[in-house]
Amino acid sequence: MGTEVSIFPNSEMESYYQEPKEVFAEDHCDVRFEGPHIVVSYLGESGHVVYSGSEVGPGHYKLTAEAVSGRATLHRFDDSDNRLEGSWVEAGAKGMWRIFLSDKP
């Protein structure tokens, strides 16, 4: 029996930056679930960013991204929900993010 893999290569990410001034941004991202693990990748200002982590409770994930000194949380109510929401910290900056999962081309 293998680990279930779900891939959402055409997801949309909304990010809210708290400081130095309030900023809202939208980007494309790829999301991959592999059993209890999650990987979120996107093209950031400084290049390719990869957040990865594991489920710490049903639908609750903790992630890190070494390239940007980042740590984050994401929450999903159930497997049929196409939305993830959470918070992030990168090199002293803080904010929130929301991802709308999509596997449509």
Biopython code that builds the backbone (N, CA, C, O; Angstrom):
import numpy as np
from Bio.PDB.StructureBuilder import StructureBuilder

atoms = [
    (1, "MET", "N", (0.849, -1.179, 0.000)),
    (1, "MET", "CA", (0.000, 0.000, 0.000)),
    (1, "MET", "C", (0.894, 1.241, 0.000)),
    (1, "MET", "O", (1.723, 1.403, 0.896)),
    (2, "GLY", "N", (0.735, 2.118, -0.996)),
    (2, "GLY", "CA", (1.568, 3.304, -1.103)),
    (2, "GLY", "C", (0.960, 4.517, -0.438)),
    (2, "GLY", "O", (-0.201, 4.517, -0.032)),
    (3, "THR", "N", (1.768, 5.541, -0.340)),
    (3, "THR", "CA", (1.320, 6.806, 0.225)),
    (3, "THR", "C", (0.504, 7.558, -0.814)),
    (3, "THR", "O", (0.902, 7.653, -1.975)),
    (4, "GLU", "N", (-0.634, 8.091, -0.399)),
    (4, "GLU", "CA", (-1.479, 8.847, -1.317)),
    (4, "GLU", "C", (-0.828, 10.194, -1.632)),
    (4, "GLU", "O", (-0.385, 10.910, -0.734)),
    (5, "VAL", "N", (-0.780, 10.525, -2.920)),
    (5, "VAL", "CA", (-0.184, 11.782, -3.377)),
    (5, "VAL", "C", (-1.257, 12.599, -4.089)),
    (5, "VAL", "O", (-1.967, 12.084, -4.953)),
    (6, "SER", "N", (-1.371, 13.876, -3.721)),
    (6, "SER", "CA", (-2.272, 14.818, -4.389)),
    (6, "SER", "C", (-1.446, 16.011, -4.824)),
    (6, "SER", "O", (-0.726, 16.604, -4.020)),
    (7, "ILE", "N", (-1.551, 16.365, -6.107)),
    (7, "ILE", "CA", (-0.764, 17.469, -6.654)),
    (7, "ILE", "C", (-1.701, 18.528, -7.224)),
    (7, "ILE", "O", (-2.624, 18.217, -7.978)),
    (8, "PHE", "N", (-1.452, 19.784, -6.853)),
    (8, "PHE", "CA", (-2.243, 20.924, -7.314)),
    (8, "PHE", "C", (-1.290, 21.941, -7.952)),
    (8, "PHE", "O", (-0.879, 22.901, -7.299)),
    (9, "PRO", "N", (-0.933, 21.729, -9.248)),
    (9, "PRO", "CA", (0.105, 22.534, -9.885)),
    (9, "PRO", "C", (-0.303, 23.938, -10.316)),
    (9, "PRO", "O", (0.555, 24.736, -10.694)),
    (10, "ASN", "N", (-1.578, 24.250, -10.266)),
    (10, "ASN", "CA", (-2.039, 25.564, -10.727)),
    (10, "ASN", "C", (-2.808, 26.306, -9.642)),
    (10, "ASN", "O", (-3.848, 26.910, -9.901)),
    (11, "SER", "N", (-2.290, 26.251, -8.447)),
    (11, "SER", "CA", (-2.948, 26.892, -7.313)),
    (11, "SER", "C", (-2.665, 28.391, -7.286)),
    (11, "SER", "O", (-1.689, 28.863, -7.869)),
    (12, "GLU", "N", (-3.525, 29.121, -6.607)),
    (12, "GLU", "CA", (-3.376, 30.575, -6.464)),
    (12, "GLU", "C", (-3.109, 30.905, -5.003)),
    (12, "GLU", "O", (-3.790, 30.401, -4.110)),
    (13, "MET", "N", (-2.122, 31.747, -4.769)),
    (13, "MET", "CA", (-1.722, 32.113, -3.417)),
    (13, "MET", "C", (-1.942, 33.608, -3.204)),
    (13, "MET", "O", (-1.493, 34.429, -4.004)),
    (14, "GLU", "N", (-2.633, 33.952, -2.126)),
    (14, "GLU", "CA", (-2.800, 35.344, -1.715)),
    (14, "GLU", "C", (-1.960, 35.542, -0.460)),
    (14, "GLU", "O", (-2.058, 34.764, 0.489)),
    (15, "SER", "N", (-1.144, 36.575, -0.457)),
    (15, "SER", "CA", (-0.290, 36.865, 0.696)),
    (15, "SER", "C", (-0.560, 38.266, 1.211)),
    (15, "SER", "O", (-0.703, 39.218, 0.444)),
    (16, "TYR", "N", (-0.627, 38.367, 2.523)),
    (16, "TYR", "CA", (-0.791, 39.664, 3.181)),
    (16, "TYR", "C", (0.476, 39.918, 3.992)),
    (16, "TYR", "O", (0.843, 39.114, 4.850)),
    (17, "TYR", "N", (1.141, 41.035, 3.719)),
    (17, "TYR", "CA", (2.367, 41.417, 4.414)),
    (17, "TYR", "C", (2.031, 42.466, 5.454)),
    (17, "TYR", "O", (1.439, 43.495, 5.129)),
    (18, "GLN", "N", (2.394, 42.222, 6.681)),
    (18, "GLN", "CA", (2.056, 43.118, 7.783)),
    (18, "GLN", "C", (2.949, 44.353, 7.831)),
    (18, "GLN", "O", (2.473, 45.450, 8.125)),
    (19, "GLU", "N", (4.224, 44.186, 7.548)),
    (19, "GLU", "CA", (5.180, 45.289, 7.670)),
    (19, "GLU", "C", (6.127, 45.280, 6.482)),
    (19, "GLU", "O", (6.242, 44.229, 5.851)),
    (20, "PRO", "N", (6.807, 46.345, 6.124)),
    (20, "PRO", "CA", (6.810, 47.655, 6.770)),
    (20, "PRO", "C", (5.532, 48.440, 6.514)),
    (20, "PRO", "O", (5.202, 49.358, 7.266)),
    (21, "LYS", "N", (4.815, 48.084, 5.461)),
    (21, "LYS", "CA", (3.498, 48.673, 5.243)),
    (21, "LYS", "C", (2.595, 47.535, 4.784)),
    (21, "LYS", "O", (3.083, 46.526, 4.273)),
    (22, "GLU", "N", (1.322, 47.682, 4.957)),
    (22, "GLU", "CA", (0.404, 46.620, 4.568)),
    (22, "GLU", "C", (0.408, 46.455, 3.051)),
    (22, "GLU", "O", (0.186, 47.409, 2.306)),
    (23, "VAL", "N", (0.664, 45.222, 2.612)),
    (23, "VAL", "CA", (0.727, 44.916, 1.187)),
    (23, "VAL", "C", (-0.012, 43.602, 0.955)),
    (23, "VAL", "O", (0.056, 42.688, 1.777)),
    (24, "PHE", "N", (-0.712, 43.518, -0.158)),
    (24, "PHE", "CA", (-1.420, 42.304, -0.542)),
    (24, "PHE", "C", (-0.886, 41.878, -1.903)),
    (24, "PHE", "O", (-0.750, 42.708, -2.801)),
    (25, "ALA", "N", (-0.582, 40.593, -2.066)),
    (25, "ALA", "CA", (-0.039, 40.105, -3.333)),
    (25, "ALA", "C", (-0.709, 38.791, -3.724)),
    (25, "ALA", "O", (-1.154, 38.029, -2.866)),
    (26, "GLU", "N", (-0.774, 38.537, -5.033)),
    (26, "GLU", "CA", (-1.305, 37.280, -5.555)),
    (26, "GLU", "C", (-0.252, 36.637, -6.435)),
    (26, "GLU", "O", (0.393, 37.317, -7.234)),
    (27, "ASP", "N", (-0.071, 35.327, -6.295)),
    (27, "ASP", "CA", (0.917, 34.585, -7.067)),
    (27, "ASP", "C", (0.395, 33.187, -7.371)),
    (27, "ASP", "O", (-0.536, 32.701, -6.730)),
    (28, "HIS", "N", (1.013, 32.554, -8.360)),
    (28, "HIS", "CA", (0.738, 31.153, -8.644)),
    (28, "HIS", "C", (1.661, 30.307, -7.767)),
    (28, "HIS", "O", (2.772, 30.727, -7.440)),
    (29, "CYS", "N", (1.199, 29.122, -7.391)),
    (29, "CYS", "CA", (2.041, 28.215, -6.632)),
    (29, "CYS", "C", (1.662, 26.773, -6.939)),
    (29, "CYS", "O", (0.589, 26.498, -7.476)),
    (30, "ASP", "N", (2.551, 25.869, -6.591)),
    (30, "ASP", "CA", (2.311, 24.434, -6.704)),
    (30, "ASP", "C", (2.205, 23.878, -5.294)),
    (30, "ASP", "O", (3.010, 24.222, -4.428)),
    (31, "VAL", "N", (1.217, 23.018, -5.056)),
    (31, "VAL", "CA", (1.045, 22.388, -3.750)),
    (31, "VAL", "C", (1.016, 20.881, -3.951)),
    (31, "VAL", "O", (0.342, 20.372, -4.846)),
    (32, "ARG", "N", (1.751, 20.184, -3.110)),
    (32, "ARG", "CA", (1.818, 18.726, -3.187)),
    (32, "ARG", "C", (1.603, 18.148, -1.795)),
    (32, "ARG", "O", (2.310, 18.506, -0.853)),
    (33, "PHE", "N", (0.635, 17.262, -1.669)),
    (33, "PHE", "CA", (0.404, 16.506, -0.442)),
    (33, "PHE", "C", (0.902, 15.088, -0.684)),
    (33, "PHE", "O", (0.539, 14.463, -1.680)),
    (34, "GLU", "N", (1.717, 14.587, 0.207)),
    (34, "GLU", "CA", (2.189, 13.211, 0.125)),
    (34, "GLU", "C", (2.048, 12.599, 1.507)),
    (34, "GLU", "O", (2.920, 12.746, 2.363)),
    (35, "GLY", "N", (0.924, 11.904, 1.710)),
    (35, "GLY", "CA", (0.620, 11.403, 3.047)),
    (35, "GLY", "C", (0.496, 12.585, 3.997)),
    (35, "GLY", "O", (-0.270, 13.511, 3.731)),
    (36, "PRO", "N", (1.248, 12.568, 5.118)),
    (36, "PRO", "CA", (1.162, 13.667, 6.081)),
    (36, "PRO", "C", (2.051, 14.872, 5.741)),
    (36, "PRO", "O", (2.108, 15.834, 6.506)),
    (37, "HIS", "N", (2.743, 14.821, 4.597)),
    (37, "HIS", "CA", (3.684, 15.876, 4.226)),
    (37, "HIS", "C", (3.082, 16.808, 3.186)),
    (37, "HIS", "O", (2.240, 16.407, 2.383)),
    (38, "ILE", "N", (3.529, 18.062, 3.217)),
    (38, "ILE", "CA", (3.066, 19.073, 2.272)),
    (38, "ILE", "C", (4.268, 19.859, 1.758)),
    (38, "ILE", "O", (5.216, 20.125, 2.496)),
    (39, "VAL", "N", (4.211, 20.227, 0.474)),
    (39, "VAL", "CA", (5.233, 21.077, -0.139)),
    (39, "VAL", "C", (4.504, 22.164, -0.927)),
    (39, "VAL", "O", (3.635, 21.872, -1.748)),
    (40, "VAL", "N", (4.868, 23.419, -0.666)),
    (40, "VAL", "CA", (4.328, 24.570, -1.393)),
    (40, "VAL", "C", (5.515, 25.259, -2.054)),
    (40, "VAL", "O", (6.465, 25.648, -1.374)),
    (41, "SER", "N", (5.468, 25.412, -3.373)),
    (41, "SER", "CA", (6.570, 26.082, -4.067)),
    (41, "SER", "C", (6.035, 27.175, -4.977)),
    (41, "SER", "O", (4.955, 27.059, -5.556)),
    (42, "TYR", "N", (6.822, 28.240, -5.086)),
    (42, "TYR", "CA", (6.434, 29.384, -5.913)),
    (42, "TYR", "C", (7.669, 30.190, -6.267)),
    (42, "TYR", "O", (8.730, 30.012, -5.670)),
    (43, "LEU", "N", (7.526, 31.072, -7.237)),
    (43, "LEU", "CA", (8.609, 31.949, -7.647)),
    (43, "LEU", "C", (8.490, 33.255, -6.874)),
    (43, "LEU", "O", (7.563, 34.032, -7.102)),
    (44, "GLY", "N", (9.425, 33.501, -5.961)),
    (44, "GLY", "CA", (9.425, 34.720, -5.160)),
    (44, "GLY", "C", (10.322, 35.778, -5.767)),
    (44, "GLY", "O", (10.892, 35.571, -6.838)),
    (45, "GLU", "N", (10.452, 36.899, -5.099)),
    (45, "GLU", "CA", (11.282, 38.001, -5.595)),
    (45, "GLU", "C", (12.746, 37.600, -5.735)),
    (45, "GLU", "O", (13.446, 38.094, -6.619)),
    (46, "SER", "N", (13.209, 36.703, -4.861)),
    (46, "SER", "CA", (14.612, 36.303, -4.882)),
    (46, "SER", "C", (14.819, 34.941, -5.534)),
    (46, "SER", "O", (15.905, 34.369, -5.432)),
    (47, "GLY", "N", (13.793, 34.412, -6.205)),
    (47, "GLY", "CA", (13.925, 33.122, -6.875)),
    (47, "GLY", "C", (12.912, 32.118, -6.383)),
    (47, "GLY", "O", (11.905, 32.477, -5.773)),
    (48, "HIS", "N", (13.188, 30.850, -6.653)),
    (48, "HIS", "CA", (12.274, 29.756, -6.310)),
    (48, "HIS", "C", (12.258, 29.546, -4.793)),
    (48, "HIS", "O", (13.312, 29.406, -4.173)),
    (49, "VAL", "N", (11.053, 29.523, -4.195)),
    (49, "VAL", "CA", (10.881, 29.334, -2.756)),
    (49, "VAL", "C", (10.114, 28.036, -2.537)),
    (49, "VAL", "O", (9.106, 27.785, -3.197)),
    (50, "VAL", "N", (10.596, 27.209, -1.603)),
    (50, "VAL", "CA", (9.936, 25.946, -1.283)),
    (50, "VAL", "C", (9.702, 25.876, 0.218)),
    (50, "VAL", "O", (10.646, 25.874, 1.009)),
    (51, "TYR", "N", (8.436, 25.819, 0.596)),
    (51, "TYR", "CA", (8.039, 25.564, 1.976)),
    (51, "TYR", "C", (7.662, 24.099, 2.069)),
    (51, "TYR", "O", (6.909, 23.602, 1.232)),
    (52, "SER", "N", (8.171, 23.401, 3.070)),
    (52, "SER", "CA", (7.796, 22.002, 3.249)),
    (52, "SER", "C", (7.592, 21.724, 4.726)),
    (52, "SER", "O", (8.188, 22.370, 5.588)),
    (53, "GLY", "N", (6.738, 20.748, 4.999)),
    (53, "GLY", "CA", (6.474, 20.413, 6.386)),
    (53, "GLY", "C", (5.564, 19.213, 6.503)),
    (53, "GLY", "O", (5.332, 18.480, 5.542)),
    (54, "SER", "N", (5.055, 19.034, 7.705)),
    (54, "SER", "CA", (4.237, 17.871, 8.011)),
    (54, "SER", "C", (2.992, 18.263, 8.772)),
    (54, "SER", "O", (2.911, 19.332, 9.377)),
    (55, "GLU", "N", (2.031, 17.371, 8.724)),
    (55, "GLU", "CA", (0.783, 17.546, 9.451)),
    (55, "GLU", "C", (1.049, 17.337, 10.941)),
    (55, "GLU", "O", (1.653, 16.338, 11.331)),
    (56, "VAL", "N", (0.605, 18.270, 11.765)),
    (56, "VAL", "CA", (0.782, 18.172, 13.217)),
    (56, "VAL", "C", (-0.533, 17.821, 13.913)),
    (56, "VAL", "O", (-0.559, 17.589, 15.122)),
    (57, "GLY", "N", (-1.592, 17.785, 13.165)),
    (57, "GLY", "CA", (-2.935, 17.427, 13.612)),
    (57, "GLY", "C", (-3.780, 17.372, 12.354)),
    (57, "GLY", "O", (-3.340, 17.869, 11.318)),
    (58, "PRO", "N", (-4.956, 16.799, 12.392)),
    (58, "PRO", "CA", (-5.767, 16.697, 11.183)),
    (58, "PRO", "C", (-5.980, 18.051, 10.496)),
    (58, "PRO", "O", (-6.654, 18.931, 11.033)),
    (59, "GLY", "N", (-5.393, 18.205, 9.296)),
    (59, "GLY", "CA", (-5.544, 19.432, 8.523)),
    (59, "GLY", "C", (-4.698, 20.603, 8.972)),
    (59, "GLY", "O", (-4.884, 21.713, 8.474)),
    (60, "HIS", "N", (-3.763, 20.393, 9.908)),
    (60, "HIS", "CA", (-2.910, 21.471, 10.417)),
    (60, "HIS", "C", (-1.449, 21.142, 10.108)),
    (60, "HIS", "O", (-0.941, 20.087, 10.487)),
    (61, "TYR", "N", (-0.785, 22.069, 9.412)),
    (61, "TYR", "CA", (0.584, 21.836, 8.957)),
    (61, "TYR", "C", (1.531, 22.908, 9.479)),
    (61, "TYR", "O", (1.165, 24.078, 9.586)),
    (62, "LYS", "N", (2.754, 22.492, 9.802)),
    (62, "LYS", "CA", (3.850, 23.410, 10.103)),
    (62, "LYS", "C", (4.885, 23.228, 9.009)),
    (62, "LYS", "O", (5.254, 22.104, 8.669)),
    (63, "LEU", "N", (5.359, 24.357, 8.453)),
    (63, "LEU", "CA", (6.289, 24.319, 7.335)),
    (63, "LEU", "C", (7.492, 25.212, 7.591)),
    (63, "LEU", "O", (7.436, 26.132, 8.406)),
    (64, "THR", "N", (8.581, 24.928, 6.883)),
    (64, "THR", "CA", (9.765, 25.782, 6.909)),
    (64, "THR", "C", (10.286, 25.950, 5.487)),
    (64, "THR", "O", (10.037, 25.120, 4.613)),
    (65, "ALA", "N", (11.013, 27.041, 5.277)),
    (65, "ALA", "CA", (11.664, 27.317, 3.992)),
    (65, "ALA", "C", (13.042, 27.879, 4.294)),
    (65, "ALA", "O", (13.179, 29.057, 4.625)),
    (66, "GLU", "N", (14.060, 27.043, 4.181)),
    (66, "GLU", "CA", (15.424, 27.451, 4.527)),
    (66, "GLU", "C", (15.923, 28.627, 3.700)),
    (66, "GLU", "O", (16.600, 29.508, 4.230)),
    (67, "ALA", "N", (15.599, 28.657, 2.402)),
    (67, "ALA", "CA", (16.129, 29.691, 1.498)),
    (67, "ALA", "C", (15.741, 31.106, 1.918)),
    (67, "ALA", "O", (16.466, 32.058, 1.629)),
    (68, "VAL", "N", (14.594, 31.251, 2.602)),
    (68, "VAL", "CA", (14.135, 32.585, 3.007)),
    (68, "VAL", "C", (14.027, 32.700, 4.532)),
    (68, "VAL", "O", (13.375, 33.609, 5.044)),
    (69, "SER", "N", (14.662, 31.786, 5.244)),
    (69, "SER", "CA", (14.578, 31.736, 6.716)),
    (69, "SER", "C", (13.111, 31.811, 7.154)),
    (69, "SER", "O", (12.753, 32.576, 8.049)),
    (70, "GLY", "N", (12.284, 31.008, 6.510)),
    (70, "GLY", "CA", (10.850, 31.091, 6.738)),
    (70, "GLY", "C", (10.290, 29.947, 7.559)),
    (70, "GLY", "O", (10.800, 28.827, 7.549)),
    (71, "ARG", "N", (9.226, 30.271, 8.268)),
    (71, "ARG", "CA", (8.419, 29.252, 8.939)),
    (71, "ARG", "C", (6.966, 29.673, 8.773)),
    (71, "ARG", "O", (6.655, 30.862, 8.704)),
    (72, "ALA", "N", (6.078, 28.679, 8.710)),
    (72, "ALA", "CA", (4.687, 28.991, 8.389)),
    (72, "ALA", "C", (3.755, 27.914, 8.936)),
    (72, "ALA", "O", (4.175, 26.825, 9.326)),
    (73, "THR", "N", (2.472, 28.267, 8.946)),
    (73, "THR", "CA", (1.419, 27.312, 9.247)),
    (73, "THR", "C", (0.409, 27.364, 8.112)),
    (73, "THR", "O", (0.240, 28.392, 7.457)),
    (74, "LEU", "N", (-0.253, 26.249, 7.893)),
    (74, "LEU", "CA", (-1.378, 26.184, 6.967)),
    (74, "LEU", "C", (-2.434, 25.274, 7.582)),
    (74, "LEU", "O", (-2.112, 24.298, 8.260)),
    (75, "HIS", "N", (-3.690, 25.604, 7.338)),
    (75, "HIS", "CA", (-4.810, 24.843, 7.901)),
    (75, "HIS", "C", (-5.800, 24.540, 6.789)),
    (75, "HIS", "O", (-6.075, 25.379, 5.931)),
    (76, "ARG", "N", (-6.333, 23.317, 6.823)),
    (76, "ARG", "CA", (-7.325, 22.863, 5.845)),
    (76, "ARG", "C", (-8.384, 22.085, 6.614)),
    (76, "ARG", "O", (-8.054, 21.176, 7.376)),
    (77, "PHE", "N", (-9.637, 22.429, 6.423)),
    (77, "PHE", "CA", (-10.695, 21.822, 7.222)),
    (77, "PHE", "C", (-10.907, 20.353, 6.921)),
    (77, "PHE", "O", (-11.112, 19.568, 7.847)),
    (78, "ASP", "N", (-10.865, 19.949, 5.644)),
    (78, "ASP", "CA", (-10.945, 18.537, 5.285)),
    (78, "ASP", "C", (-10.407, 18.365, 3.870)),
    (78, "ASP", "O", (-10.163, 19.349, 3.171)),
    (79, "ASP", "N", (-10.224, 17.124, 3.451)),
    (79, "ASP", "CA", (-9.617, 16.860, 2.148)),
    (79, "ASP", "C", (-10.420, 17.383, 0.971)),
    (79, "ASP", "O", (-9.873, 17.555, -0.119)),
    (80, "SER", "N", (-11.722, 17.642, 1.170)),
    (80, "SER", "CA", (-12.529, 18.152, 0.065)),
    (80, "SER", "C", (-12.474, 19.681, -0.032)),
    (80, "SER", "O", (-12.949, 20.257, -1.010)),
    (81, "ASP", "N", (-11.897, 20.331, 0.973)),
    (81, "ASP", "CA", (-11.783, 21.796, 0.976)),
    (81, "ASP", "C", (-10.659, 22.199, 0.022)),
    (81, "ASP", "O", (-9.569, 21.630, 0.083)),
    (82, "ASN", "N", (-10.908, 23.161, -0.848)),
    (82, "ASN", "CA", (-9.880, 23.587, -1.793)),
    (82, "ASN", "C", (-9.120, 24.806, -1.304)),
    (82, "ASN", "O", (-8.468, 25.484, -2.098)),
    (83, "ARG", "N", (-9.191, 25.096, -0.008)),
    (83, "ARG", "CA", (-8.529, 26.289, 0.533)),
    (83, "ARG", "C", (-7.662, 25.933, 1.727)),
    (83, "ARG", "O", (-8.053, 25.148, 2.591)),
    (84, "LEU", "N", (-6.480, 26.524, 1.754)),
    (84, "LEU", "CA", (-5.567, 26.455, 2.895)),
    (84, "LEU", "C", (-5.374, 27.876, 3.400)),
    (84, "LEU", "O", (-5.299, 28.808, 2.599)),
    (85, "GLU", "N", (-5.292, 28.060, 4.713)),
    (85, "GLU", "CA", (-5.047, 29.388, 5.279)),
    (85, "GLU", "C", (-4.045, 29.269, 6.409)),
    (85, "GLU", "O", (-3.982, 28.243, 7.086)),
    (86, "GLY", "N", (-3.259, 30.318, 6.614)),
    (86, "GLY", "CA", (-2.294, 30.286, 7.703)),
    (86, "GLY", "C", (-1.499, 31.566, 7.809)),
    (86, "GLY", "O", (-1.884, 32.608, 7.278)),
    (87, "SER", "N", (-0.382, 31.466, 8.505)),
    (87, "SER", "CA", (0.493, 32.615, 8.721)),
    (87, "SER", "C", (1.926, 32.228, 8.377)),
    (87, "SER", "O", (2.257, 31.048, 8.261)),
    (88, "TRP", "N", (2.777, 33.254, 8.214)),
    (88, "TRP", "CA", (4.177, 33.016, 7.883)),
    (88, "TRP", "C", (5.066, 34.088, 8.487)),
    (88, "TRP", "O", (4.619, 35.193, 8.793)),
    (89, "VAL", "N", (6.341, 33.737, 8.653)),
    (89, "VAL", "CA", (7.394, 34.663, 9.082)),
    (89, "VAL", "C", (8.600, 34.372, 8.199)),
    (89, "VAL", "O", (9.034, 33.226, 8.090)),
    (90, "GLU", "N", (9.141, 35.417, 7.565)),
    (90, "GLU", "CA", (10.324, 35.280, 6.710)),
    (90, "GLU", "C", (11.301, 36.389, 7.041)),
    (90, "GLU", "O", (10.991, 37.566, 6.857)),
    (91, "ALA", "N", (12.476, 36.028, 7.528)),
    (91, "ALA", "CA", (13.540, 36.999, 7.789)),
    (91, "ALA", "C", (13.017, 38.241, 8.501)),
    (91, "ALA", "O", (13.383, 39.359, 8.138)),
    (92, "GLY", "N", (12.173, 38.063, 9.502)),
    (92, "GLY", "CA", (11.660, 39.167, 10.291)),
    (92, "GLY", "C", (10.338, 39.743, 9.807)),
    (92, "GLY", "O", (9.643, 40.399, 10.583)),
    (93, "ALA", "N", (9.967, 39.520, 8.544)),
    (93, "ALA", "CA", (8.673, 39.987, 8.039)),
    (93, "ALA", "C", (7.598, 38.979, 8.442)),
    (93, "ALA", "O", (7.865, 37.782, 8.551)),
    (94, "LYS", "N", (6.378, 39.477, 8.661)),
    (94, "LYS", "CA", (5.266, 38.616, 9.077)),
    (94, "LYS", "C", (4.065, 38.854, 8.187)),
    (94, "LYS", "O", (3.901, 39.925, 7.603)),
    (95, "GLY", "N", (3.222, 37.828, 8.095)),
    (95, "GLY", "CA", (2.008, 37.981, 7.319)),
    (95, "GLY", "C", (1.120, 36.757, 7.384)),
    (95, "GLY", "O", (1.346, 35.836, 8.169)),
    (96, "MET", "N", (0.108, 36.773, 6.540)),
    (96, "MET", "CA", (-0.831, 35.656, 6.439)),
    (96, "MET", "C", (-0.908, 35.257, 4.965)),
    (96, "MET", "O", (-0.598, 36.049, 4.075)),
    (97, "TRP", "N", (-1.324, 34.018, 4.727)),
    (97, "TRP", "CA", (-1.505, 33.578, 3.355)),
    (97, "TRP", "C", (-2.697, 32.662, 3.225)),
    (97, "TRP", "O", (-3.113, 31.997, 4.173)),
    (98, "ARG", "N", (-3.237, 32.649, 2.013)),
    (98, "ARG", "CA", (-4.380, 31.793, 1.670)),
    (98, "ARG", "C", (-4.060, 31.184, 0.311)),
    (98, "ARG", "O", (-3.641, 31.880, -0.614)),
    (99, "ILE", "N", (-4.265, 29.878, 0.205)),
    (99, "ILE", "CA", (-4.004, 29.178, -1.047)),
    (99, "ILE", "C", (-5.285, 28.502, -1.507)),
    (99, "ILE", "O", (-5.938, 27.794, -0.740)),
    (100, "PHE", "N", (-5.639, 28.729, -2.773)),
    (100, "PHE", "CA", (-6.774, 28.076, -3.394)),
    (100, "PHE", "C", (-6.216, 26.971, -4.292)),
    (100, "PHE", "O", (-5.576, 27.249, -5.306)),
    (101, "LEU", "N", (-6.463, 25.723, -3.911)),
    (101, "LEU", "CA", (-5.928, 24.577, -4.613)),
    (101, "LEU", "C", (-6.606, 24.384, -5.964)),
    (101, "LEU", "O", (-7.828, 24.486, -6.078)),
    (102, "SER", "N", (-5.790, 24.101, -6.995)),
    (102, "SER", "CA", (-6.332, 23.827, -8.327)),
    (102, "SER", "C", (-5.393, 22.902, -9.089)),
    (102, "SER", "O", (-4.179, 23.100, -9.108)),
    (103, "ASP", "N", (-5.979, 21.891, -9.714)),
    (103, "ASP", "CA", (-5.193, 21.028, -10.594)),
    (103, "ASP", "C", (-5.602, 21.243, -12.052)),
    (103, "ASP", "O", (-5.200, 20.486, -12.936)),
    (104, "LYS", "N", (-6.396, 22.270, -12.293)),
    (104, "LYS", "CA", (-6.838, 22.602, -13.658)),
    (104, "LYS", "C", (-5.722, 23.281, -14.419)),
    (104, "LYS", "O", (-4.969, 24.068, -13.844)),
    (105, "PRO", "N", (-5.602, 22.987, -15.722)),
    (105, "PRO", "CA", (-4.535, 23.641, -16.527)),
    (105, "PRO", "C", (-4.798, 25.120, -16.734)),
    (105, "PRO", "O", (-4.005, 25.803, -17.382)),
]
sb = StructureBuilder()
sb.init_structure("model")
sb.init_model(0)
sb.init_chain("A")
sb.init_seg("    ")
for serial, (resi, resn, name, xyz) in enumerate(atoms, 1):
    if name == "N":
        sb.init_residue(resn, " ", resi, " ")
    sb.init_atom(name, np.array(xyz, "f"), 0.0, 1.0, " ", f" {name:<3s}", serial, name[0])
structure = sb.get_structure()
